[in-house]
């Protein structure tokens, strides 16, 4: 399932339609998959300025479920520009998998998320069997890899 279709379906619900009419917007979308799975559902987050909360929505082929409403984790809330999302998640994932091969590790799970900071981007994190996170960022407008890093989740640094 493409994220734009999931967004359209979520925006047709009574709850999300109300949020959009009151100036609310999509803030992000994510999914966790196994390495050989296709994306079949999305977890979307919509900001509601009326109550300053984020409403989560789970969208799959067969259903749209409104989830929890909670305070945002961050003070700054970004609204992705849908027109700038020219690269779909599947293509971003293909690019990220090519980048991931450079690390010569085996993935256990993959987290795919659409986010915005300065620009819209796909943040793709591979959780490996050896305790590493491989984080690959793909520009959602042009498909370029903008970041690629390996993090050892078992290496704990001591605070000074």
VMD Tcl script that builds the backbone (N, CA, C; Angstrom):
set m [mol new atoms 480]
animate dup $m
set s [atomselect $m all]
$s set {name element resname resid chain x y z} {
  {N N UNK 1 A 0.844 -1.181 0.000}
  {CA C UNK 1 A 0.000 0.000 0.000}
  {C C UNK 1 A 0.888 1.243 0.000}
  {N N UNK 2 A 0.579 2.152 -0.849}
  {CA C UNK 2 A 1.328 3.409 -0.926}
  {C C UNK 2 A 0.839 4.362 0.162}
  {N N UNK 3 A 1.759 5.154 0.672}
  {CA C UNK 3 A 1.421 6.044 1.781}
  {C C UNK 3 A 0.389 7.095 1.369}
  {N N UNK 4 A 0.457 7.575 0.138}
  {CA C UNK 4 A -0.514 8.593 -0.291}
  {C C UNK 4 A -1.938 8.034 -0.276}
  {N N UNK 5 A -2.091 6.763 -0.636}
  {CA C UNK 5 A -3.409 6.122 -0.578}
  {C C UNK 5 A -3.859 5.977 0.876}
  {N N UNK 6 A -2.940 5.597 1.763}
  {CA C UNK 6 A -3.271 5.474 3.193}
  {C C UNK 6 A -3.704 6.827 3.762}
  {N N UNK 7 A -3.015 7.888 3.370}
  {CA C UNK 7 A -3.368 9.234 3.841}
  {C C UNK 7 A -4.772 9.612 3.363}
  {N N UNK 8 A -5.041 9.378 2.078}
  {CA C UNK 8 A -6.379 9.690 1.531}
  {C C UNK 8 A -7.470 8.934 2.294}
  {N N UNK 9 A -7.236 7.668 2.557}
  {CA C UNK 9 A -8.237 6.862 3.265}
  {C C UNK 9 A -8.427 7.353 4.698}
  {N N UNK 10 A -7.336 7.718 5.367}
  {CA C UNK 10 A -7.441 8.230 6.738}
  {C C UNK 10 A -8.199 9.548 6.762}
  {N N UNK 11 A -7.914 10.426 5.788}
  {CA C UNK 11 A -8.552 11.743 5.753}
  {C C UNK 11 A -10.056 11.667 5.471}
  {N N UNK 12 A -10.538 10.537 4.989}
  {CA C UNK 12 A -11.978 10.357 4.744}
  {C C UNK 12 A -12.742 9.983 6.012}
  {N N UNK 13 A -12.031 9.603 7.078}
  {CA C UNK 13 A -12.724 9.252 8.317}
  {C C UNK 13 A -13.257 10.509 8.979}
  {N N UNK 14 A -14.279 10.340 9.759}
  {CA C UNK 14 A -14.917 11.467 10.445}
  {C C UNK 14 A -13.924 12.204 11.350}
  {N N UNK 15 A -13.158 11.456 12.128}
  {CA C UNK 15 A -12.221 12.049 13.093}
  {C C UNK 15 A -11.106 12.836 12.399}
  {N N UNK 16 A -10.469 12.233 11.419}
  {CA C UNK 16 A -9.343 12.901 10.750}
  {C C UNK 16 A -9.854 14.039 9.870}
  {N N UNK 17 A -10.999 13.870 9.254}
  {CA C UNK 17 A -11.608 14.942 8.466}
  {C C UNK 17 A -11.846 16.173 9.344}
  {N N UNK 18 A -12.324 15.964 10.572}
  {CA C UNK 18 A -12.543 17.062 11.516}
  {C C UNK 18 A -11.222 17.750 11.857}
  {N N UNK 19 A -10.185 16.958 12.092}
  {CA C UNK 19 A -8.868 17.517 12.423}
  {C C UNK 19 A -8.361 18.384 11.266}
  {N N UNK 20 A -8.465 17.887 10.043}
  {CA C UNK 20 A -8.001 18.625 8.859}
  {C C UNK 20 A -8.796 19.926 8.704}
  {N N UNK 21 A -10.107 19.865 8.895}
  {CA C UNK 21 A -10.953 21.068 8.764}
  {C C UNK 21 A -10.594 22.125 9.803}
  {N N UNK 22 A -10.059 21.699 10.952}
  {CA C UNK 22 A -9.672 22.624 12.021}
  {C C UNK 22 A -8.211 23.058 11.922}
  {N N UNK 23 A -7.602 22.843 10.763}
  {CA C UNK 23 A -6.223 23.291 10.568}
  {C C UNK 23 A -5.178 22.248 10.911}
  {N N UNK 24 A -5.600 21.031 11.198}
  {CA C UNK 24 A -4.665 19.962 11.511}
  {C C UNK 24 A -4.010 19.403 10.255}
  {N N UNK 25 A -3.037 18.529 10.470}
  {CA C UNK 25 A -2.289 17.995 9.332}
  {C C UNK 25 A -1.569 16.696 9.704}
  {N N UNK 26 A -1.171 15.980 8.660}
  {CA C UNK 26 A -0.347 14.788 8.810}
  {C C UNK 26 A 1.033 15.216 9.294}
  {N N UNK 27 A 1.579 14.506 10.273}
  {CA C UNK 27 A 2.938 14.817 10.722}
  {C C UNK 27 A 3.934 13.758 10.292}
  {N N UNK 28 A 3.507 12.483 10.248}
  {CA C UNK 28 A 4.427 11.416 9.869}
  {C C UNK 28 A 3.653 10.130 9.588}
  {N N UNK 29 A 4.376 9.179 9.030}
  {CA C UNK 29 A 3.825 7.858 8.800}
  {C C UNK 29 A 4.935 6.837 8.944}
  {N N UNK 30 A 4.620 5.670 9.498}
  {CA C UNK 30 A 5.655 4.644 9.631}
  {C C UNK 30 A 5.055 3.252 9.563}
  {N N UNK 31 A 5.943 2.295 9.322}
  {CA C UNK 31 A 5.577 0.886 9.300}
  {C C UNK 31 A 6.815 0.076 9.673}
  {N N UNK 32 A 6.598 -1.041 10.322}
  {CA C UNK 32 A 7.668 -1.991 10.626}
  {C C UNK 32 A 7.380 -3.262 9.843}
  {N N UNK 33 A 8.378 -3.741 9.099}
  {CA C UNK 33 A 8.189 -4.938 8.282}
  {C C UNK 33 A 9.347 -5.908 8.464}
  {N N UNK 34 A 9.116 -7.150 8.083}
  {CA C UNK 34 A 10.189 -8.127 7.988}
  {C C UNK 34 A 10.913 -7.883 6.665}
  {N N UNK 35 A 12.173 -8.322 6.546}
  {CA C UNK 35 A 12.960 -8.002 5.344}
  {C C UNK 35 A 12.322 -8.393 4.007}
  {N N UNK 36 A 11.553 -9.446 3.936}
  {CA C UNK 36 A 10.980 -9.873 2.660}
  {C C UNK 36 A 9.521 -9.485 2.487}
  {N N UNK 37 A 8.971 -8.747 3.456}
  {CA C UNK 37 A 7.575 -8.319 3.381}
  {C C UNK 37 A 7.418 -7.084 2.506}
  {N N UNK 38 A 6.205 -6.930 1.976}
  {CA C UNK 38 A 5.825 -5.702 1.296}
  {C C UNK 38 A 5.071 -4.834 2.294}
  {N N UNK 39 A 4.997 -3.554 2.017}
  {CA C UNK 39 A 4.273 -2.636 2.891}
  {C C UNK 39 A 2.783 -2.793 2.619}
  {N N UNK 40 A 2.067 -3.255 3.631}
  {CA C UNK 40 A 0.632 -3.487 3.482}
  {C C UNK 40 A -0.213 -2.629 4.402}
  {N N UNK 41 A 0.432 -1.915 5.335}
  {CA C UNK 41 A -0.319 -1.009 6.204}
  {C C UNK 41 A 0.585 0.131 6.635}
  {N N UNK 42 A -0.053 1.221 7.058}
  {CA C UNK 42 A 0.670 2.398 7.528}
  {C C UNK 42 A 0.108 2.838 8.867}
  {N N UNK 43 A 1.000 3.327 9.718}
  {CA C UNK 43 A 0.617 3.981 10.963}
  {C C UNK 43 A 0.885 5.466 10.740}
  {N N UNK 44 A -0.180 6.242 10.722}
  {CA C UNK 44 A -0.081 7.667 10.431}
  {C C UNK 44 A -0.342 8.482 11.691}
  {N N UNK 45 A 0.236 9.671 11.747}
  {CA C UNK 45 A 0.023 10.585 12.872}
  {C C UNK 45 A -0.471 11.918 12.335}
  {N N UNK 46 A -1.565 12.412 12.925}
  {CA C UNK 46 A -2.154 13.692 12.540}
  {C C UNK 46 A -2.162 14.618 13.747}
  {N N UNK 47 A -1.694 15.856 13.538}
  {CA C UNK 47 A -1.682 16.851 14.607}
  {C C UNK 47 A -2.996 17.614 14.614}
  {N N UNK 48 A -3.589 17.720 15.796}
  {CA C UNK 48 A -4.838 18.455 15.990}
  {C C UNK 48 A -4.529 19.718 16.797}
  {N N UNK 49 A -4.502 20.909 16.160}
  {CA C UNK 49 A -4.154 22.130 16.879}
  {C C UNK 49 A -5.203 22.542 17.911}
  {N N UNK 50 A -6.417 22.039 17.758}
  {CA C UNK 50 A -7.490 22.379 18.684}
  {C C UNK 50 A -7.186 21.878 20.103}
  {N N UNK 51 A -6.677 20.664 20.217}
  {CA C UNK 51 A -6.351 20.130 21.545}
  {C C UNK 51 A -4.854 19.871 21.719}
  {N N UNK 52 A -4.060 20.275 20.710}
  {CA C UNK 52 A -2.601 20.121 20.722}
  {C C UNK 52 A -2.179 18.679 20.969}
  {N N UNK 53 A -2.858 17.754 20.297}
  {CA C UNK 53 A -2.532 16.338 20.433}
  {C C UNK 53 A -2.329 15.702 19.065}
  {N N UNK 54 A -1.642 14.577 19.094}
  {CA C UNK 54 A -1.413 13.765 17.905}
  {C C UNK 54 A -2.400 12.602 17.960}
  {N N UNK 55 A -3.088 12.354 16.857}
  {CA C UNK 55 A -4.000 11.218 16.753}
  {C C UNK 55 A -3.353 10.207 15.821}
  {N N UNK 56 A -3.238 8.965 16.279}
  {CA C UNK 56 A -2.655 7.927 15.438}
  {C C UNK 56 A -3.758 7.190 14.689}
  {N N UNK 57 A -3.431 6.769 13.481}
  {CA C UNK 57 A -4.371 6.064 12.625}
  {C C UNK 57 A -3.628 4.908 11.965}
  {N N UNK 58 A -4.200 3.724 12.025}
  {CA C UNK 58 A -3.646 2.556 11.353}
  {C C UNK 58 A -4.491 2.276 10.117}
  {N N UNK 59 A -3.831 2.232 8.948}
  {CA C UNK 59 A -4.544 2.041 7.682}
  {C C UNK 59 A -3.978 0.819 6.967}
  {N N UNK 60 A -4.869 -0.120 6.649}
  {CA C UNK 60 A -4.509 -1.280 5.843}
  {C C UNK 60 A -5.524 -1.388 4.713}
  {N N UNK 61 A -5.367 -2.366 3.846}
  {CA C UNK 61 A -6.310 -2.534 2.730}
  {C C UNK 61 A -7.740 -2.678 3.233}
  {N N UNK 62 A -7.919 -3.406 4.341}
  {CA C UNK 62 A -9.264 -3.698 4.815}
  {C C UNK 62 A -9.826 -2.795 5.886}
  {N N UNK 63 A -8.998 -1.911 6.460}
  {CA C UNK 63 A -9.534 -1.111 7.561}
  {C C UNK 63 A -8.765 0.188 7.793}
  {N N UNK 64 A -9.455 1.088 8.474}
  {CA C UNK 64 A -8.863 2.332 8.963}
  {C C UNK 64 A -9.267 2.408 10.430}
  {N N UNK 65 A -8.278 2.375 11.332}
  {CA C UNK 65 A -8.569 2.388 12.759}
  {C C UNK 65 A -7.936 3.597 13.420}
  {N N UNK 66 A -8.766 4.365 14.107}
  {CA C UNK 66 A -8.274 5.503 14.875}
  {C C UNK 66 A -7.691 4.960 16.172}
  {N N UNK 67 A -6.479 5.412 16.483}
  {CA C UNK 67 A -5.804 4.927 17.685}
  {C C UNK 67 A -5.806 5.950 18.789}
  {N N UNK 68 A -4.706 6.005 19.496}
  {CA C UNK 68 A -4.597 6.869 20.671}
  {C C UNK 68 A -4.387 8.328 20.277}
  {N N UNK 69 A -4.773 9.197 21.196}
  {CA C UNK 69 A -4.518 10.631 21.078}
  {C C UNK 69 A -3.588 10.977 22.235}
  {N N UNK 70 A -2.498 11.625 21.907}
  {CA C UNK 70 A -1.515 11.899 22.941}
  {C C UNK 70 A -0.767 13.187 22.615}
  {N N UNK 71 A -0.094 13.723 23.618}
  {CA C UNK 71 A 0.719 14.925 23.436}
  {C C UNK 71 A 1.884 14.593 22.498}
  {N N UNK 72 A 2.295 15.547 21.671}
  {CA C UNK 72 A 3.445 15.327 20.787}
  {C C UNK 72 A 4.719 15.116 21.599}
  {N N UNK 73 A 5.651 14.343 21.038}
  {CA C UNK 73 A 6.929 14.108 21.701}
  {C C UNK 73 A 7.850 15.329 21.613}
  {N N UNK 74 A 7.677 16.122 20.549}
  {CA C UNK 74 A 8.535 17.278 20.315}
  {C C UNK 74 A 7.706 18.560 20.305}
  {N N UNK 75 A 8.369 19.670 20.640}
  {CA C UNK 75 A 7.672 20.965 20.627}
  {C C UNK 75 A 7.417 21.436 19.203}
  {N N UNK 76 A 8.389 21.219 18.315}
  {CA C UNK 76 A 8.251 21.633 16.921}
  {C C UNK 76 A 7.587 20.496 16.149}
  {N N UNK 77 A 6.488 20.809 15.493}
  {CA C UNK 77 A 5.746 19.808 14.734}
  {C C UNK 77 A 5.790 20.210 13.264}
  {N N UNK 78 A 6.242 19.276 12.430}
  {CA C UNK 78 A 6.422 19.553 11.014}
  {C C UNK 78 A 5.287 18.947 10.194}
  {N N UNK 79 A 4.919 19.651 9.135}
  {CA C UNK 79 A 3.917 19.150 8.203}
  {C C UNK 79 A 4.594 18.849 6.869}
  {N N UNK 80 A 4.697 17.561 6.521}
  {CA C UNK 80 A 5.283 17.240 5.214}
  {C C UNK 80 A 4.429 17.814 4.084}
  {N N UNK 81 A 5.089 18.326 3.067}
  {CA C UNK 81 A 4.411 18.820 1.872}
  {C C UNK 81 A 4.199 17.612 0.957}
  {N N UNK 82 A 2.960 17.183 0.808}
  {CA C UNK 82 A 2.652 15.977 0.019}
  {C C UNK 82 A 3.143 16.102 -1.421}
  {N N UNK 83 A 3.179 17.310 -1.960}
  {CA C UNK 83 A 3.646 17.515 -3.337}
  {C C UNK 83 A 5.139 17.220 -3.477}
  {N N UNK 84 A 5.874 17.290 -2.381}
  {CA C UNK 84 A 7.311 17.027 -2.422}
  {C C UNK 84 A 7.643 15.557 -2.171}
  {N N UNK 85 A 6.642 14.748 -1.933}
  {CA C UNK 85 A 6.870 13.308 -1.740}
  {C C UNK 85 A 6.733 12.663 -3.115}
  {N N UNK 86 A 7.813 12.725 -3.871}
  {CA C UNK 86 A 7.812 12.209 -5.235}
  {C C UNK 86 A 8.343 10.785 -5.307}
  {N N UNK 87 A 9.086 10.370 -4.286}
  {CA C UNK 87 A 9.626 9.017 -4.221}
  {C C UNK 87 A 8.748 8.230 -3.261}
  {N N UNK 88 A 8.187 7.116 -3.726}
  {CA C UNK 88 A 7.327 6.339 -2.831}
  {C C UNK 88 A 8.179 5.476 -1.898}
  {N N UNK 89 A 7.551 4.951 -0.873}
  {CA C UNK 89 A 8.256 4.179 0.153}
  {C C UNK 89 A 8.944 2.954 -0.423}
  {N N UNK 90 A 8.296 2.288 -1.372}
  {CA C UNK 90 A 8.864 1.074 -1.962}
  {C C UNK 90 A 10.164 1.385 -2.699}
  {N N UNK 91 A 10.188 2.478 -3.452}
  {CA C UNK 91 A 11.415 2.859 -4.159}
  {C C UNK 91 A 12.494 3.308 -3.183}
  {N N UNK 92 A 12.105 4.032 -2.142}
  {CA C UNK 92 A 13.073 4.445 -1.114}
  {C C UNK 92 A 13.651 3.215 -0.412}
  {N N UNK 93 A 12.803 2.236 -0.158}
  {CA C UNK 93 A 13.253 1.004 0.498}
  {C C UNK 93 A 14.233 0.244 -0.398}
  {N N UNK 94 A 13.978 0.202 -1.691}
  {CA C UNK 94 A 14.897 -0.454 -2.637}
  {C C UNK 94 A 16.262 0.232 -2.599}
  {N N UNK 95 A 16.263 1.562 -2.610}
  {CA C UNK 95 A 17.515 2.325 -2.539}
  {C C UNK 95 A 18.222 2.063 -1.210}
  {N N UNK 96 A 17.464 2.060 -0.123}
  {CA C UNK 96 A 18.054 1.831 1.206}
  {C C UNK 96 A 18.637 0.424 1.314}
  {N N UNK 97 A 17.978 -0.557 0.720}
  {CA C UNK 97 A 18.498 -1.937 0.759}
  {C C UNK 97 A 19.827 -2.040 0.016}
  {N N UNK 98 A 19.978 -1.299 -1.084}
  {CA C UNK 98 A 21.265 -1.284 -1.802}
  {C C UNK 98 A 22.350 -0.685 -0.909}
  {N N UNK 99 A 22.011 0.398 -0.223}
  {CA C UNK 99 A 22.956 1.031 0.699}
  {C C UNK 99 A 23.285 0.086 1.861}
  {N N UNK 100 A 22.281 -0.605 2.366}
  {CA C UNK 100 A 22.443 -1.527 3.494}
  {C C UNK 100 A 23.416 -2.659 3.159}
  {N N UNK 101 A 23.430 -3.121 1.921}
  {CA C UNK 101 A 24.313 -4.230 1.513}
  {C C UNK 101 A 25.776 -3.916 1.786}
  {N N UNK 102 A 26.140 -2.639 1.769}
  {CA C UNK 102 A 27.522 -2.228 2.015}
  {C C UNK 102 A 27.995 -2.638 3.408}
  {N N UNK 103 A 27.058 -2.792 4.331}
  {CA C UNK 103 A 27.422 -3.116 5.714}
  {C C UNK 103 A 27.602 -4.613 5.945}
  {N N UNK 104 A 27.155 -5.430 5.017}
  {CA C UNK 104 A 27.314 -6.893 5.068}
  {C C UNK 104 A 26.765 -7.492 6.367}
  {N N UNK 105 A 25.541 -7.109 6.695}
  {CA C UNK 105 A 24.854 -7.624 7.874}
  {C C UNK 105 A 23.502 -8.200 7.453}
  {N N UNK 106 A 22.885 -8.954 8.342}
  {CA C UNK 106 A 21.564 -9.522 8.049}
  {C C UNK 106 A 20.489 -8.740 8.805}
  {N N UNK 107 A 19.472 -8.252 8.090}
  {CA C UNK 107 A 18.409 -7.510 8.773}
  {C C UNK 107 A 17.395 -8.441 9.436}
  {N N UNK 108 A 16.902 -8.040 10.579}
  {CA C UNK 108 A 15.838 -8.786 11.268}
  {C C UNK 108 A 14.497 -8.077 11.072}
  {N N UNK 109 A 14.500 -6.763 11.202}
  {CA C UNK 109 A 13.308 -5.926 11.016}
  {C C UNK 109 A 13.732 -4.658 10.295}
  {N N UNK 110 A 12.749 -4.029 9.640}
  {CA C UNK 110 A 12.991 -2.765 8.950}
  {C C UNK 110 A 11.896 -1.787 9.351}
  {N N UNK 111 A 12.303 -0.616 9.789}
  {CA C UNK 111 A 11.362 0.462 10.108}
  {C C UNK 111 A 11.441 1.492 8.987}
  {N N UNK 112 A 10.305 1.798 8.396}
  {CA C UNK 112 A 10.231 2.767 7.311}
  {C C UNK 112 A 9.358 3.914 7.794}
  {N N UNK 113 A 9.880 5.136 7.750}
  {CA C UNK 113 A 9.055 6.261 8.185}
  {C C UNK 113 A 9.249 7.463 7.282}
  {N N UNK 114 A 8.149 8.169 7.078}
  {CA C UNK 114 A 8.166 9.433 6.350}
  {C C UNK 114 A 8.219 10.526 7.399}
  {N N UNK 115 A 9.191 11.423 7.249}
  {CA C UNK 115 A 9.351 12.508 8.215}
  {C C UNK 115 A 9.684 13.805 7.489}
  {N N UNK 116 A 9.661 14.874 8.241}
  {CA C UNK 116 A 10.099 16.154 7.711}
  {C C UNK 116 A 10.861 16.897 8.802}
  {N N UNK 117 A 11.964 17.455 8.407}
  {CA C UNK 117 A 12.679 18.436 9.212}
  {C C UNK 117 A 12.886 19.618 8.272}
  {N N UNK 118 A 14.086 19.762 7.719}
  {CA C UNK 118 A 14.311 20.815 6.722}
  {C C UNK 118 A 13.630 20.429 5.406}
  {N N UNK 119 A 13.613 19.127 5.123}
  {CA C UNK 119 A 13.026 18.575 3.898}
  {C C UNK 119 A 12.251 17.310 4.253}
  {N N UNK 120 A 11.442 16.846 3.318}
  {CA C UNK 120 A 10.737 15.579 3.492}
  {C C UNK 120 A 11.728 14.454 3.197}
  {N N UNK 121 A 11.712 13.411 4.030}
  {CA C UNK 121 A 12.636 12.301 3.808}
  {C C UNK 121 A 12.053 10.989 4.325}
  {N N UNK 122 A 12.579 9.918 3.756}
  {CA C UNK 122 A 12.281 8.571 4.234}
  {C C UNK 122 A 13.412 8.189 5.163}
  {N N UNK 123 A 13.071 7.825 6.376}
  {CA C UNK 123 A 14.044 7.364 7.355}
  {C C UNK 123 A 13.867 5.849 7.444}
  {N N UNK 124 A 14.860 5.110 7.001}
  {CA C UNK 124 A 14.751 3.655 6.961}
  {C C UNK 124 A 15.820 3.075 7.870}
  {N N UNK 125 A 15.364 2.344 8.882}
  {CA C UNK 125 A 16.266 1.778 9.874}
  {C C UNK 125 A 16.188 0.262 9.817}
  {N N UNK 126 A 17.337 -0.345 9.618}
  {CA C UNK 126 A 17.453 -1.801 9.607}
  {C C UNK 126 A 17.936 -2.238 10.981}
  {N N UNK 127 A 17.200 -3.124 11.613}
  {CA C UNK 127 A 17.626 -3.709 12.889}
  {C C UNK 127 A 18.252 -5.048 12.536}
  {N N UNK 128 A 19.520 -5.225 12.898}
  {CA C UNK 128 A 20.230 -6.431 12.479}
  {C C UNK 128 A 20.255 -7.497 13.569}
  {N N UNK 129 A 20.618 -8.686 13.158}
  {CA C UNK 129 A 20.714 -9.818 14.076}
  {C C UNK 129 A 21.915 -9.680 15.000}
  {N N UNK 130 A 22.881 -8.837 14.638}
  {CA C UNK 130 A 24.109 -8.676 15.413}
  {C C UNK 130 A 24.089 -7.467 16.354}
  {N N UNK 131 A 22.937 -6.839 16.528}
  {CA C UNK 131 A 22.834 -5.732 17.471}
  {C C UNK 131 A 23.209 -4.370 16.916}
  {N N UNK 132 A 23.054 -4.208 15.629}
  {CA C UNK 132 A 23.327 -2.918 15.005}
  {C C UNK 132 A 22.046 -2.331 14.439}
  {N N UNK 133 A 22.019 -1.021 14.380}
  {CA C UNK 133 A 21.000 -0.293 13.644}
  {C C UNK 133 A 21.724 0.343 12.474}
  {N N UNK 134 A 21.193 0.132 11.289}
  {CA C UNK 134 A 21.721 0.813 10.118}
  {C C UNK 134 A 20.646 1.805 9.706}
  {N N UNK 135 A 20.967 3.081 9.786}
  {CA C UNK 135 A 20.006 4.123 9.468}
  {C C UNK 135 A 20.360 4.743 8.124}
  {N N UNK 136 A 19.372 4.718 7.212}
  {CA C UNK 136 A 19.560 5.287 5.878}
  {C C UNK 136 A 18.453 6.304 5.643}
  {N N UNK 137 A 18.845 7.514 5.272}
  {CA C UNK 137 A 17.870 8.558 4.946}
  {C C UNK 137 A 17.855 8.770 3.440}
  {N N UNK 138 A 16.629 8.812 2.917}
  {CA C UNK 138 A 16.425 9.012 1.488}
  {C C UNK 138 A 15.595 10.278 1.301}
  {N N UNK 139 A 16.080 11.210 0.488}
  {CA C UNK 139 A 15.327 12.424 0.184}
  {C C UNK 139 A 14.039 12.016 -0.535}
  {N N UNK 140 A 12.896 12.426 -0.011}
  {CA C UNK 140 A 11.601 12.014 -0.561}
  {C C UNK 140 A 11.271 12.711 -1.878}
  {N N UNK 141 A 12.029 13.745 -2.206}
  {CA C UNK 141 A 11.753 14.463 -3.445}
  {C C UNK 141 A 12.596 13.941 -4.614}
  {N N UNK 142 A 13.873 13.612 -4.338}
  {CA C UNK 142 A 14.745 13.205 -5.443}
  {C C UNK 142 A 15.304 11.785 -5.322}
  {N N UNK 143 A 15.088 11.120 -4.182}
  {CA C UNK 143 A 15.522 9.730 -4.030}
  {C C UNK 143 A 16.981 9.532 -3.666}
  {N N UNK 144 A 17.715 10.608 -3.395}
  {CA C UNK 144 A 19.127 10.488 -3.042}
  {C C UNK 144 A 19.313 10.052 -1.592}
  {N N UNK 145 A 20.354 9.261 -1.344}
  {CA C UNK 145 A 20.737 8.904 0.019}
  {C C UNK 145 A 21.405 10.129 0.632}
  {N N UNK 146 A 20.872 10.617 1.753}
  {CA C UNK 146 A 21.447 11.800 2.399}
  {C C UNK 146 A 22.180 11.456 3.694}
  {N N UNK 147 A 21.979 10.227 4.170}
  {CA C UNK 147 A 22.641 9.801 5.404}
  {C C UNK 147 A 22.688 8.281 5.422}
  {N N UNK 148 A 23.773 7.747 5.938}
  {CA C UNK 148 A 23.908 6.303 6.110}
  {C C UNK 148 A 24.854 6.089 7.276}
  {N N UNK 149 A 24.348 5.444 8.333}
  {CA C UNK 149 A 25.212 5.230 9.491}
  {C C UNK 149 A 24.902 3.916 10.189}
  {N N UNK 150 A 25.927 3.378 10.837}
  {CA C UNK 150 A 25.836 2.125 11.579}
  {C C UNK 150 A 25.987 2.442 13.063}
  {N N UNK 151 A 25.040 1.951 13.867}
  {CA C UNK 151 A 25.048 2.217 15.300}
  {C C UNK 151 A 25.015 0.884 16.042}
  {N N UNK 152 A 25.937 0.700 16.985}
  {CA C UNK 152 A 25.939 -0.496 17.823}
  {C C UNK 152 A 25.004 -0.233 19.003}
  {N N UNK 153 A 23.875 -0.965 19.073}
  {CA C UNK 153 A 22.903 -0.693 20.137}
  {C C UNK 153 A 23.369 -1.193 21.497}
  {N N UNK 154 A 24.425 -2.007 21.508}
  {CA C UNK 154 A 24.924 -2.525 22.786}
  {C C UNK 154 A 26.054 -1.681 23.352}
  {N N UNK 155 A 26.580 -0.764 22.561}
  {CA C UNK 155 A 27.660 0.106 23.013}
  {C C UNK 155 A 27.039 1.287 23.739}
  {N N UNK 156 A 27.256 1.348 25.022}
  {CA C UNK 156 A 26.685 2.414 25.825}
  {C C UNK 156 A 27.797 3.388 26.208}
  {N N UNK 157 A 27.581 4.657 25.886}
  {CA C UNK 157 A 28.590 5.643 26.274}
  {C C UNK 157 A 28.212 6.224 27.625}
  {N N UNK 158 A 29.212 6.477 28.432}
  {CA C UNK 158 A 28.979 7.042 29.758}
  {C C UNK 158 A 28.888 8.550 29.669}
  {N N UNK 159 A 27.934 9.088 30.385}
  {CA C UNK 159 A 27.764 10.546 30.426}
  {C C UNK 159 A 28.890 11.150 31.254}
  {N N UNK 160 A 29.416 12.285 30.801}
  {CA C UNK 160 A 30.498 12.917 31.556}
  {C C UNK 160 A 29.963 13.762 32.654}
}
mol reanalyze $m
mol bondsrecalc $m
mol representation Tube
mol addrep $m
